[in-house]
Amino acid sequence: MKFIRDIFDKVKPVFEKGGKYEKLHPAFDAFETFMFVPNHTTSNRGVQIRDAMDMKRLMMTVIIAMLPCLLFGIWNVGHQHFLATGQADAAFWDKVAVGAWVTIPIIIVSYVVGLGIEFYFAIRRGHSVNEGFLVTGMLIPLIMPPTIPLWQVAVATAFAVLVAKEVFGGTGMNILNVAMTARAFLYFAI
């Protein structure tokens, strides 16, 4: 990890105030805090647990907790496919492969569109990238039907992030659940 830390330290001045890519500092900061524990974690003052947890690590814990749901969902999509085609006795890994073939593109589209909008607004506003979409980006595919066209996932994700989150000021300020807003948008738009 020292090698990677040295790379980040070498390019960091370019993204700091007065650097060539100063406007992209929120994006650099997001990648740096994803790779390494930031210096602004809990301190020695006050009555609290002192550890290296920040919001990104907390959100990763939530994502790890959602993995069993995702894995079951992937298997279930494959199982439903084989039931519909009259092949109920298909092998477990065949069901997982078909489910992954259908589910993983939905996850990718959700993350690419949502994080793209998050990065755009973070750079535009000059603040750090919020970690909340790491969880929302996984919740959106979990509540979408598996047969949904990918362009509808992209439009619903963009609508939800813009209307349910960014309009209200970002993470912690929104009054609507972003994932449920995406699902409601699809329900009423189609």
N, C-alpha and C positions, 0 to 999 in steps of 0.2 A: 504493500500500500504506500510505502514511502516514495516509490517511483511515480505513482499517480499523484500523490500530494505535491511532489516537486513540479510536475507538469502544471497543476492548478496554480501553484504559487508563481510559476514563471509567467503565465499568461494573465494573471489577476490584474496587474497594473494597467493593462490595455482596457479593462472593463471598469476601472475605478474612475472617480471624478477627475476630469481632465484628460482621460485616456481617449484613444481613437474610437473605441466602441462603448463609450460611456452610457449611451441610451440602452444598450443591451445588458446592463448590469443585473437587472432582475432575472433574466434568463440564466446568466452565469451563476448568480447566487442560488437559483433553484437547483442547478446541477451540482454545485459544490456542496450544498447542505444535504442533497440526496446521497452523495458519495461519502461525506464525512460528517461527524457530529459537530454542530456549530458551537462557537464559543459562548453563545448566549443561552445556555441551559440553566437549570436551577443553581442557585449560588449557596454560599455558606451562611447566609443571613436568613433569619426567620425559621419558623417551624414548618418544615416540609421535607419530603423525601428528596435526597440529593442524588440525581442520576443524570444520564445523558439523553433523556427523552425530550424530544421536541415534537411539534405537531406532525411533521413528516413521519417520524417513527411511530407515533400514535396512530396515524392513519394507516400505516403499513400493518400494524397489529390488527386493525379492523379488516383490512383486505385479507390477511391471513385467516381471520375468523370467517370470512365469506367464501373461502376456497372450497370447503365441503359442499356448500350450496351450488357453487359453480360446477364442480365436478359431477354432482348428482344431476344437475341440469343438462350437462353435456351428455351424460349417459342416457338420460330420459329422452332427449331429442332423438338420439339414435334408436332407442327402444321403440318410441312411437313411430318412427319411420319404418322399422321392420314389422311392427304390428300392422301398419297400414298396407304394407306390401304383401302381407300374408306369410312372413318369414319369422314368426315369433320365436323360433328356436335358434336364432342367430347367435354367434359367439359374443361374449362380453366385449372383447376388444374391437370387434366389428361395429358394435353399437357405439362405443366410445369414439372410434374413428369417424363415423358418419356424424355424430353429434358435434365433434370438434370441427369438422369441415363446415358445418352450418353456423356454429356459435362463435368461433374465433374471429371471423371477419366482422361480426357485429361488435365485438369487443374492441377490435382495432379501430373501426370507424368512430365509435363512441369516444375513445381516448384521443384520437388524432384531432377530431373536430373540437371537442371540449377543451383539451389542453391548448390547442391552437388559439382558441378565443381567450383562454385564461392568460396565455403568454402575451397576446396582443394587448389586452387591457392592462396587464402588469407593466409592460414596457411603456405604453401610452401614458399611464398615470404615474409612472416612476416609483412604484412600490414593489415589494417582493411578490413572487407567485404564491397564491394561496394553495394549500395542500388539500382542501376540501374536495377538489374534483378527482383526486385519486380514488376516493370511495364512490363518488357519484358516477364516475366513469365505469365502475363495475356494476353498480346498481341498475343503470339504464339497460344494459344487455340482459340482466336477470329478469326484468319485467317486460321485455319486448317479446312478441311472438317470434318463433324461429323462422317463419316464412316471410318475414318483413323484408322488403327491398332495402338495400343499404342506403340509397339516397334518402329514404324516409327516416332512417336512423340518424343520418347526418342533419337533416332539416330539423327534426325534433330535438336533437341534442343542442344544436345552435340556438333554436328558439328558447329552450329551457335555460341555457346558460345566460343568454342575453336578457330575457324577460324576467326570469325568476331569481337571478342572482346579481348580474352586473348592474341592472337598473337600480337595485336597492343598495348598491355600494360594495358588493362582494361578500366573501365568507363572513358569517356571523350577523350580517345585516339583512339577509333575505327573509321574507315572511312566508315564502313558499318552498316546499321541498323540490329541489331541482329535478330529481329522477321522476317523481310523480307528475311534475309539470310536463316533462317530455312525454310521458304516457298519456296524460290527459289531452295534450295537444294532438297526438295521433288519433286518439279516440274521437275527438270532436272534428278533426280536420278530414277524416276519411269517411 
